[in-house]
């Protein structure tokens, strides 16, 4: 994969992700008022102006426009503006609205903004893509490492409790399947194996493609089971960087 191609696809995917993030926030705008779940009046910040319901809603609307414009015309200005609005949204929700997916979104937008402003400096652009790939691999590996240390995960009990007894609305069919100890343990071990072995994607482009396919299926399953759509869009935005770095190492 060429450097320009990797940057172009990273931009398309992250703008697609932030488009849906903004649209999701607009759809739940009734919860932003002063008497709602996420009131703005008690936020103490120099950016409080942007947290006012109408201003914040207008900012999200501009983010939608910038995402669409950036998908048509690959300018650095659109990426930087989307980064700004994403940071404002994160501050509006006292850090992040959806945890890790917001952090990955900001990380990719920051790296992409630097890369877009570094036209003519291919080494710096490569470094930006390498950092995205490194953080992507690390996110899977660290998650797997944290899980494998716990007997409850190795036995499948933790996964069963997450999917059957948590606040997530999990499909009934999946809950019934996980009542079987053997199946819940097998699914947990598959998850651990995927996360812990993910660094192997750097060995060969075909292994990288296989890892990306498994990653997509992993996140798609989480969307179906737990409704974690933001994680799917945020993480696949980093896959072009991963493919590029793997191809670079294989030369």
Backbone bond lengths (Angstrom), bond angles and torsions (degrees), N, CA, C in turn:
res aa  C-N    CA-C-N  psi(-1)  N-CA   C-N-CA  omega(-1)  CA-C   N-CA-C  phi
1 X - - - 1.469 - - 1.525 109.18 -
2 X 1.334 116.42 132.54 1.456 121.99 178.55 1.525 110.70 -74.39
3 X 1.337 115.10 155.42 1.463 121.03 179.98 1.520 110.93 -59.00
4 X 1.325 117.40 -46.58 1.464 121.18 -178.59 1.524 111.12 -62.95
5 X 1.325 116.04 -37.79 1.467 120.10 179.35 1.521 111.03 -66.30
6 X 1.338 116.05 -42.99 1.464 120.33 179.44 1.522 111.40 -62.38
7 X 1.326 116.24 -42.32 1.467 120.23 178.99 1.529 110.76 -66.14
8 X 1.332 116.14 -40.99 1.464 120.15 -178.96 1.521 111.42 -63.55
9 X 1.330 116.82 -44.40 1.463 119.95 -179.68 1.519 112.16 -71.11
10 X 1.321 116.60 -34.13 1.464 119.42 175.56 1.515 109.87 -62.45
11 X 1.327 116.54 -42.31 1.463 120.41 178.79 1.527 111.08 -64.58
12 X 1.314 117.33 -45.77 1.463 119.84 -179.29 1.532 111.12 -59.62
13 X 1.312 116.25 -45.85 1.465 120.01 -174.97 1.520 112.50 -71.24
14 X 1.337 117.54 -40.11 1.467 118.72 -178.85 1.528 110.98 -72.65
15 X 1.330 117.51 -32.30 1.462 119.15 175.96 1.526 110.63 -71.66
16 X 1.322 116.77 -34.12 1.467 120.23 173.97 1.521 109.66 -63.10
17 X 1.351 116.49 -42.02 1.459 120.80 179.55 1.526 111.75 -64.04
18 X 1.330 116.50 -45.99 1.471 119.82 -177.99 1.521 111.87 -71.71
19 X 1.319 116.81 -26.98 1.471 119.66 174.40 1.527 109.88 -60.46
20 X 1.338 116.60 -48.06 1.460 120.20 -179.00 1.522 111.97 -70.78
21 X 1.331 117.06 -30.90 1.457 119.55 176.23 1.523 110.83 -64.28
22 X 1.332 116.17 -45.08 1.468 120.61 178.17 1.520 111.13 -64.36
23 X 1.329 116.06 -42.47 1.465 119.89 -179.80 1.527 110.59 -63.51
24 X 1.323 116.89 -38.79 1.466 120.60 178.25 1.524 111.08 -61.46
25 X 1.341 116.60 -43.11 1.461 120.43 179.43 1.526 111.44 -66.72
26 X 1.321 116.86 -36.95 1.474 120.19 177.85 1.528 110.27 -64.07
27 X 1.320 117.35 -38.82 1.460 121.60 -178.27 1.519 112.67 -68.11
28 X 1.351 117.06 -22.21 1.474 119.45 178.87 1.534 110.32 -110.79
29 X 1.324 116.27 28.14 1.464 121.18 -175.79 1.524 113.06 -62.34
30 X 1.325 117.93 -19.77 1.469 119.45 -179.55 1.522 112.28 -66.48
31 X 1.344 116.48 -13.75 1.462 120.00 -179.12 1.524 112.81 -95.37
32 X 1.344 118.03 9.26 1.455 121.12 -177.70 1.525 113.37 -98.15
33 X 1.328 118.19 -8.32 1.459 121.22 -176.90 1.515 112.45 -68.16
34 X 1.326 116.02 170.11 1.463 120.97 -176.95 1.523 113.09 -67.56
35 X 1.337 117.77 -19.79 1.460 120.78 178.77 1.527 111.39 -109.02
36 X 1.333 116.40 24.82 1.451 121.04 -175.19 1.528 111.14 -109.53
37 X 1.321 115.58 -168.26 1.463 121.22 -178.39 1.521 111.43 -67.46
38 X 1.341 117.51 -39.23 1.464 122.12 -178.14 1.520 109.85 -117.28
39 X 1.336 118.94 72.54 1.471 120.31 -179.36 1.525 110.90 -69.11
40 X 1.329 115.78 149.36 1.462 120.36 -178.81 1.519 112.30 -98.43
41 X 1.332 117.84 -17.14 1.456 119.67 -171.42 1.525 113.30 -67.59
42 X 1.368 117.64 -22.65 1.457 119.08 -178.10 1.529 112.62 -94.93
43 X 1.347 117.17 6.21 1.459 120.94 176.78 1.517 109.24 -83.28
44 X 1.313 116.59 126.08 1.462 121.11 -179.89 1.529 108.45 -105.42
45 X 1.299 116.23 103.06 1.458 120.25 -176.98 1.517 109.64 -156.97
46 X 1.335 115.40 152.03 1.461 120.70 175.80 1.524 110.53 -68.80
47 X 1.325 116.35 -15.35 1.469 121.45 178.76 1.530 111.87 -97.53
48 X 1.324 116.91 18.19 1.460 121.03 -176.00 1.520 112.21 -56.38
49 X 1.335 117.23 -28.83 1.464 120.95 179.45 1.522 111.23 -55.25
50 X 1.336 116.64 -40.69 1.465 120.86 -178.00 1.526 112.57 -73.36
51 X 1.336 117.59 -16.10 1.461 121.14 -176.53 1.531 113.22 -87.05
52 X 1.320 117.11 -8.69 1.456 119.43 176.82 1.527 108.91 -62.10
53 X 1.346 118.13 136.62 1.467 120.83 -172.63 1.522 114.96 -47.88
54 X 1.327 117.96 -47.79 1.457 119.98 -176.89 1.532 111.67 -70.73
55 X 1.328 116.18 -40.15 1.463 119.84 179.15 1.530 110.22 -65.88
56 X 1.339 115.41 -43.64 1.456 120.00 -179.82 1.522 111.08 -63.41
57 X 1.329 116.22 -40.02 1.462 120.65 178.41 1.533 110.37 -64.95
58 X 1.320 116.78 -40.54 1.465 120.46 178.26 1.529 110.47 -64.86
59 X 1.315 116.05 -37.93 1.461 120.76 178.81 1.530 110.80 -64.11
60 X 1.318 116.18 -40.00 1.464 120.19 177.24 1.527 110.90 -65.68
61 X 1.326 116.27 -37.91 1.459 120.00 176.62 1.526 111.43 -62.82
62 X 1.339 116.06 -40.74 1.464 119.83 177.03 1.524 111.05 -66.53
63 X 1.327 116.09 -32.94 1.461 118.95 177.21 1.527 110.83 -64.97
64 X 1.322 116.53 -40.68 1.468 120.04 176.60 1.536 110.68 -58.95
65 X 1.333 115.76 -44.92 1.467 120.51 -179.51 1.524 110.55 -64.27
66 X 1.341 116.70 -42.86 1.460 120.86 -179.22 1.527 111.17 -64.63
67 X 1.324 116.44 -37.38 1.468 120.20 178.26 1.528 110.72 -64.06
68 X 1.318 116.04 -45.74 1.465 119.96 179.62 1.527 110.90 -65.43
69 X 1.324 116.36 -41.39 1.466 120.23 179.43 1.528 110.59 -64.79
70 X 1.341 116.28 -39.83 1.455 120.59 179.41 1.508 113.30 -67.56
71 X 1.329 116.34 -28.16 1.466 120.07 176.44 1.528 111.00 -71.77
72 X 1.336 116.21 -27.90 1.469 120.74 -179.74 1.530 111.35 -89.62
73 X 1.344 114.71 -44.75 1.464 119.82 -178.01 1.527 107.98 -123.59
74 X 1.332 118.97 109.76 1.473 123.08 -173.09 1.525 114.13 -75.19
75 X 1.312 116.93 65.69 1.461 121.06 179.50 1.525 110.77 -94.03
76 X 1.321 115.74 146.46 1.462 121.01 178.17 1.530 111.13 -65.45
77 X 1.332 117.14 -29.43 1.460 120.53 -177.61 1.525 111.78 -61.41
78 X 1.325 117.42 -38.63 1.462 120.42 179.65 1.525 110.68 -67.53
79 X 1.327 116.17 -40.15 1.469 120.40 179.34 1.525 110.16 -64.14
80 X 1.329 116.61 -43.82 1.468 120.70 -179.73 1.524 110.74 -65.35
81 X 1.327 116.88 -40.26 1.460 119.34 179.03 1.529 110.90 -64.88
82 X 1.323 117.28 -41.36 1.461 120.91 177.93 1.523 110.17 -64.66
83 X 1.335 117.42 -36.68 1.465 120.59 174.95 1.523 110.25 -61.27
84 X 1.332 116.85 -44.56 1.464 121.55 179.44 1.526 111.39 -60.47
85 X 1.324 117.00 -48.01 1.468 119.90 -178.51 1.527 111.25 -67.66
86 X 1.324 117.14 -33.45 1.471 120.41 177.69 1.526 110.54 -67.17
87 X 1.328 116.60 -39.89 1.465 120.39 177.32 1.528 110.84 -65.59
88 X 1.337 116.85 -41.11 1.464 120.45 177.53 1.529 110.33 -60.72
89 X 1.340 116.19 -43.35 1.466 120.30 178.94 1.523 110.91 -63.23
90 X 1.337 117.19 -38.15 1.460 120.41 178.37 1.521 111.00 -64.79
91 X 1.338 116.32 -43.60 1.460 120.10 178.14 1.522 111.23 -65.94
92 X 1.330 115.13 -34.90 1.467 119.73 178.59 1.520 111.57 -59.83
93 X 1.329 116.86 -32.57 1.463 120.79 179.96 1.523 111.77 -104.99
94 X 1.351 114.48 29.70 1.469 122.39 173.24 1.529 112.64 59.41
95 X 1.279 117.33 42.26 1.454 121.31 176.79 1.507 111.76 130.53
96 X 1.314 116.81 -71.15 1.462 121.76 175.64 1.519 108.92 -148.00
97 X 1.324 114.90 155.16 1.459 120.28 175.63 1.518 110.60 -88.47
98 X 1.334 116.10 -33.05 1.460 119.73 -175.42 1.528 112.26 -136.28
99 X 1.332 116.42 36.15 1.458 121.42 172.02 1.510 115.52 59.86
100 X 1.342 115.57 -125.45 1.455 122.29 -172.40 1.512 114.62 -58.55
101 X 1.320 117.72 -35.11 1.463 119.68 -178.84 1.523 111.10 -65.85
102 X 1.331 117.16 -37.03 1.464 119.99 176.65 1.522 110.96 -67.24
103 X 1.331 116.65 -39.36 1.465 120.59 178.67 1.526 110.98 -63.20
104 X 1.339 117.05 -43.29 1.460 120.57 178.28 1.523 110.74 -65.81
105 X 1.322 116.77 -38.62 1.468 120.81 178.09 1.525 111.16 -60.37
106 X 1.324 116.49 -47.89 1.467 120.78 -179.67 1.524 110.38 -64.49
107 X 1.323 116.91 -42.53 1.469 120.71 179.63 1.532 111.17 -57.93
108 X 1.329 116.66 -47.43 1.464 120.13 -179.30 1.524 110.91 -66.71
109 X 1.332 117.45 -39.70 1.460 120.38 179.03 1.528 111.68 -65.09
110 X 1.325 117.52 -39.25 1.464 120.82 177.77 1.524 110.48 -63.94
111 X 1.340 116.46 -49.86 1.468 120.40 -179.79 1.527 111.37 -62.33
112 X 1.322 116.22 -40.60 1.459 120.07 -179.79 1.525 110.95 -67.57
113 X 1.329 117.38 -38.59 1.465 120.65 178.41 1.522 110.69 -62.28
114 X 1.340 116.51 -44.15 1.469 120.29 178.32 1.521 110.36 -62.92
115 X 1.341 115.59 -43.32 1.468 119.99 -179.68 1.530 111.59 -63.50
116 X 1.332 116.35 -41.20 1.471 120.14 -179.03 1.530 111.22 -67.65
117 X 1.331 116.50 -32.21 1.466 120.45 179.21 1.526 111.85 -82.55
118 X 1.337 116.20 -6.52 1.470 121.02 -176.81 1.519 111.89 -105.99
119 X 1.308 116.34 31.19 1.458 120.50 177.82 1.529 109.41 -59.52
120 X 1.317 116.25 126.62 1.462 120.35 -174.35 1.511 112.85 98.95
121 X 1.333 115.72 -6.36 1.464 121.71 176.32 1.528 108.90 -121.09
122 X 1.328 117.87 73.99 1.471 120.88 -174.83 1.525 114.36 -59.56
123 X 1.327 116.86 -32.98 1.469 119.18 179.67 1.526 111.48 -63.51
124 X 1.320 115.71 -40.64 1.460 119.96 178.63 1.529 110.54 -68.34
125 X 1.331 116.40 -39.12 1.465 120.26 176.91 1.527 110.98 -63.60
126 X 1.333 116.03 -40.11 1.458 120.05 176.69 1.531 110.80 -63.49
127 X 1.324 116.01 -38.58 1.464 120.04 178.91 1.530 111.17 -64.18
128 X 1.312 116.46 -37.18 1.472 120.65 178.15 1.528 110.77 -64.20
129 X 1.331 116.18 -44.50 1.465 120.13 178.61 1.523 110.73 -67.28
130 X 1.330 116.57 -37.86 1.466 120.19 179.08 1.524 110.87 -63.90
131 X 1.328 116.78 -37.48 1.469 119.51 179.72 1.521 110.91 -67.89
132 X 1.327 116.54 -39.19 1.465 120.06 176.32 1.524 109.93 -61.03
133 X 1.352 116.26 -46.86 1.459 121.02 -179.46 1.520 111.06 -62.07
134 X 1.331 116.55 -42.25 1.464 121.20 179.86 1.522 111.23 -61.74
135 X 1.317 117.20 -46.31 1.463 121.07 -179.91 1.526 111.53 -66.53
136 X 1.318 116.17 -34.57 1.464 120.55 178.10 1.526 110.46 -64.16
137 X 1.318 116.07 -49.54 1.467 120.75 178.92 1.525 110.49 -62.18
138 X 1.331 115.50 -43.91 1.465 120.50 -178.63 1.524 111.57 -62.24
139 X 1.328 116.83 -36.88 1.471 120.30 -178.41 1.525 111.29 -62.01
140 X 1.332 116.62 -40.78 1.458 120.04 178.11 1.527 110.91 -70.78
141 X 1.334 116.08 -47.86 1.465 120.16 -174.17 1.524 111.92 -64.26
142 X 1.331 117.17 -44.99 1.466 120.50 -179.49 1.531 110.88 -64.23
143 X 1.338 116.25 -38.75 1.469 119.99 177.73 1.522 110.30 -62.47
144 X 1.337 117.17 -42.83 1.453 120.83 178.61 1.510 112.05 -66.90
145 X 1.335 116.94 -39.76 1.460 121.77 179.76 1.527 111.29 -63.76
146 X 1.329 116.19 -39.98 1.467 120.01 178.49 1.526 111.35 -65.84
147 X 1.330 116.64 -35.55 1.464 120.66 -178.32 1.526 111.91 -75.51
148 X 1.337 117.06 -43.73 1.464 120.40 -171.51 1.529 111.98 -66.26
149 X 1.307 117.46 -20.47 1.465 121.05 178.20 1.518 112.35 -73.09
150 X 1.320 116.58 -15.19 1.462 120.58 -175.82 1.531 110.37 -103.43
151 X 1.310 115.68 126.77 1.459 120.95 179.45 1.518 111.68 -59.59
152 X 1.345 116.12 -33.67 1.462 119.74 -178.37 1.528 111.28 -62.66
153 X 1.332 116.82 -31.08 1.465 119.45 177.08 1.524 110.68 -78.73
154 X 1.318 116.98 -40.75 1.465 119.44 -179.40 1.526 111.54 -65.86
155 X 1.327 116.52 -28.73 1.464 120.21 180.00 1.523 112.64 -86.10
156 X 1.329 116.34 -14.77 1.455 120.64 -178.28 1.519 113.66 93.44
157 X 1.333 117.32 -6.37 1.463 120.85 -177.37 1.532 111.80 -66.89
158 X 1.333 116.97 -39.63 1.469 120.46 -178.96 1.521 111.04 -64.15
159 X 1.322 116.64 -42.14 1.465 119.94 178.49 1.519 110.68 -64.78
160 X 1.322 116.42 -40.19 1.458 121.14 178.84 1.528 110.42 -62.36
161 X 1.327 117.11 -43.19 1.468 120.58 179.43 1.527 111.05 -67.08
162 X 1.339 116.28 -37.35 1.463 120.03 179.59 1.518 111.89 -63.75
163 X 1.323 115.73 -42.32 1.459 120.33 -173.87 1.527 113.90 -90.25
164 X 1.321 116.48 -20.29 1.466 118.42 -174.95 1.522 114.14 -110.30
165 X 1.325 117.08 -26.64 1.461 118.47 -171.94 1.523 112.94 -126.62
166 X 1.320 117.88 16.23 1.456 120.67 179.48 1.524 109.95 -98.53
167 X 1.346 116.31 -174.82 1.468 121.02 -179.09 1.522 112.13 -80.62
168 X 1.339 117.58 -5.48 1.462 120.21 177.97 1.532 110.61 -71.19
169 X 1.311 115.53 144.80 1.466 120.61 176.49 1.523 107.52 -90.16
170 X 1.312 115.65 94.43 1.467 122.49 -174.31 1.522 109.18 -95.45
171 X 1.348 117.85 138.43 1.464 120.27 177.89 1.521 112.44 -52.07
172 X 1.322 116.44 135.40 1.466 121.37 -177.55 1.526 112.02 -58.45
173 X 1.321 116.54 -37.53 1.463 120.52 -179.52 1.525 111.16 -60.08
174 X 1.337 116.76 -40.65 1.461 120.60 179.32 1.521 110.91 -68.41
175 X 1.318 117.06 -38.95 1.464 120.34 178.40 1.523 111.08 -61.35
176 X 1.302 117.49 -39.84 1.459 120.96 178.70 1.523 111.29 -65.19
177 X 1.340 116.03 -39.49 1.466 120.04 179.40 1.526 110.73 -63.96
178 X 1.330 116.00 -40.41 1.459 120.01 -176.36 1.528 113.20 -74.48
179 X 1.310 117.99 -9.42 1.464 120.34 175.41 1.527 110.84 -69.00
180 X 1.323 116.96 -16.82 1.455 120.84 176.34 1.528 108.33 -86.33
181 X 1.340 118.24 116.11 1.475 121.39 -175.04 1.521 113.82 -55.31
182 X 1.332 116.95 -39.98 1.455 120.00 -178.34 1.520 112.69 -63.56
183 X 1.330 116.52 -39.85 1.461 120.25 -178.63 1.525 111.79 -73.20
184 X 1.316 116.95 -39.40 1.462 119.50 179.03 1.528 110.51 -66.35
185 X 1.337 116.91 -37.07 1.462 119.60 178.15 1.527 110.54 -69.39
186 X 1.313 117.39 -40.72 1.460 120.88 179.74 1.526 110.61 -62.30
187 X 1.319 116.48 -42.55 1.456 120.51 179.71 1.533 110.64 -66.16
188 X 1.320 116.38 -38.12 1.469 120.55 178.60 1.524 110.70 -66.43
189 X 1.333 117.53 -43.15 1.463 121.05 179.53 1.525 111.33 -66.61
190 X 1.324 117.01 -35.25 1.467 120.43 175.87 1.530 110.07 -63.64
191 X 1.327 116.52 -40.61 1.463 120.93 178.27 1.521 110.84 -63.97
192 X 1.334 116.60 -45.36 1.459 121.22 179.32 1.531 110.92 -62.80
193 X 1.316 116.12 -43.58 1.459 120.09 179.85 1.516 112.07 -62.27
194 X 1.323 116.30 -44.12 1.459 120.66 179.26 1.520 111.12 -60.62
195 X 1.329 117.35 -47.20 1.457 120.98 -175.56 1.529 111.97 -70.33
196 X 1.334 117.46 -42.87 1.457 120.45 -176.97 1.524 112.96 -72.74
197 X 1.327 117.03 -30.71 1.465 120.72 -178.09 1.527 113.12 -92.87
198 X 1.312 116.83 -1.20 1.475 118.93 -175.90 1.528 113.37 -59.05
199 X 1.350 121.04 -33.52 1.472 119.68 178.26 1.525 114.06 -57.46
200 X 1.327 117.65 -18.37 1.469 120.56 179.67 1.522 112.50 -67.68
201 X 1.327 117.81 -9.83 1.471 120.28 -179.19 1.523 111.80 -62.26
202 X 1.328 117.32 -19.92 1.464 120.41 -178.09 1.524 112.54 -80.05
203 X 1.326 117.05 -7.44 1.465 119.98 -176.43 1.523 112.33 -69.72
204 X 1.345 116.21 -43.39 1.462 120.07 -174.11 1.527 108.91 -154.44
205 X 1.339 117.64 145.33 1.469 120.16 -179.83 1.525 114.34 -55.49
206 X 1.338 118.13 -36.65 1.460 120.08 179.70 1.524 111.07 -68.03
207 X 1.331 116.16 -37.96 1.471 119.83 175.84 1.523 109.30 -65.95
208 X 1.323 115.95 -37.42 1.466 120.88 178.44 1.524 110.72 -62.70
209 X 1.324 116.81 -45.32 1.462 120.52 178.50 1.526 111.17 -62.80
210 X 1.335 116.45 -39.43 1.466 120.25 177.94 1.520 110.71 -65.00
211 X 1.336 116.12 -41.92 1.463 120.00 178.56 1.513 112.29 -64.17
212 X 1.327 115.91 -38.61 1.465 120.46 178.17 1.529 110.51 -66.18
213 X 1.337 116.31 -41.03 1.466 120.03 178.24 1.528 110.37 -62.54
214 X 1.335 116.33 -43.57 1.466 119.96 177.96 1.534 110.76 -65.24
215 X 1.336 115.80 -38.30 1.463 119.81 178.35 1.517 111.71 -62.75
216 X 1.312 115.83 -41.89 1.465 119.89 178.18 1.530 110.28 -62.79
217 X 1.326 117.05 -44.61 1.466 120.76 178.84 1.527 110.94 -64.30
218 X 1.324 116.12 -38.44 1.469 121.42 178.48 1.525 110.62 -60.34
219 X 1.326 116.42 -48.57 1.469 119.84 -178.70 1.530 111.50 -72.26
220 X 1.337 116.69 -34.53 1.466 119.95 177.12 1.523 110.19 -63.73
221 X 1.335 116.65 -38.89 1.468 120.44 176.39 1.527 110.14 -62.77
222 X 1.325 117.18 -41.18 1.463 120.68 179.37 1.529 111.77 -66.26
223 X 1.329 116.39 -32.28 1.469 119.49 174.83 1.525 109.43 -64.83
224 X 1.325 116.57 -46.56 1.468 121.15 -179.45 1.524 111.84 -66.42
225 X 1.323 117.12 -43.28 1.463 120.81 -174.22 1.524 112.83 -82.64
226 X 1.336 117.22 -39.05 1.461 120.52 -171.67 1.525 114.48 -121.72
227 X 1.329 116.28 -8.04 1.461 119.28 -179.48 1.516 114.29 76.60
228 X 1.347 117.56 22.65 1.465 121.28 -177.17 1.528 111.01 -86.40
229 X 1.319 116.37 64.33 1.465 120.27 -177.04 1.514 113.12 -69.06
230 X 1.320 118.08 -30.60 1.462 120.47 -179.17 1.527 111.40 -64.02
231 X 1.321 116.91 -35.61 1.456 120.11 179.80 1.528 110.86 -65.95
232 X 1.310 117.19 -40.08 1.462 120.89 178.40 1.521 110.55 -59.00
233 X 1.325 117.00 -52.49 1.457 120.60 -176.26 1.529 112.22 -66.40
234 X 1.345 116.63 -39.35 1.468 119.92 -178.27 1.524 111.20 -68.18
235 X 1.325 116.76 -45.11 1.471 119.29 -174.36 1.525 112.40 -72.62
236 X 1.316 118.38 -38.38 1.468 118.30 -179.80 1.523 110.69 -69.21
237 X 1.330 117.50 -18.00 1.468 120.07 176.37 1.522 111.59 -66.21
238 X 1.322 116.38 -22.76 1.461 120.26 179.11 1.509 113.89 -90.68
239 X 1.326 117.65 -7.70 1.464 120.53 -176.34 1.537 113.69 -64.97
240 X 1.355 120.47 -37.99 1.473 118.83 176.39 1.528 112.51 -58.67
241 X 1.333 117.13 -38.33 1.466 120.94 177.50 1.525 110.39 -63.91
242 X 1.318 115.88 -39.02 1.462 120.72 178.91 1.525 110.80 -65.06
243 X 1.321 116.71 -44.47 1.464 121.10 178.10 1.527 111.30 -61.88
244 X 1.317 116.36 -42.04 1.457 120.17 -179.00 1.528 110.77 -63.88
245 X 1.329 116.75 -46.07 1.471 120.68 -178.85 1.532 111.30 -64.24
246 X 1.311 116.19 -38.81 1.466 120.22 177.95 1.528 110.57 -63.78
247 X 1.327 116.48 -44.39 1.466 120.86 178.05 1.518 111.40 -63.59
248 X 1.328 116.64 -36.56 1.459 121.72 179.71 1.523 110.44 -66.68
249 X 1.334 116.91 -41.86 1.458 121.11 -179.70 1.521 112.59 -70.69
250 X 1.325 116.25 -23.54 1.474 120.71 -176.62 1.512 113.21 -86.94
251 X 1.326 118.29 -4.44 1.457 121.04 -178.62 1.529 110.34 -71.16
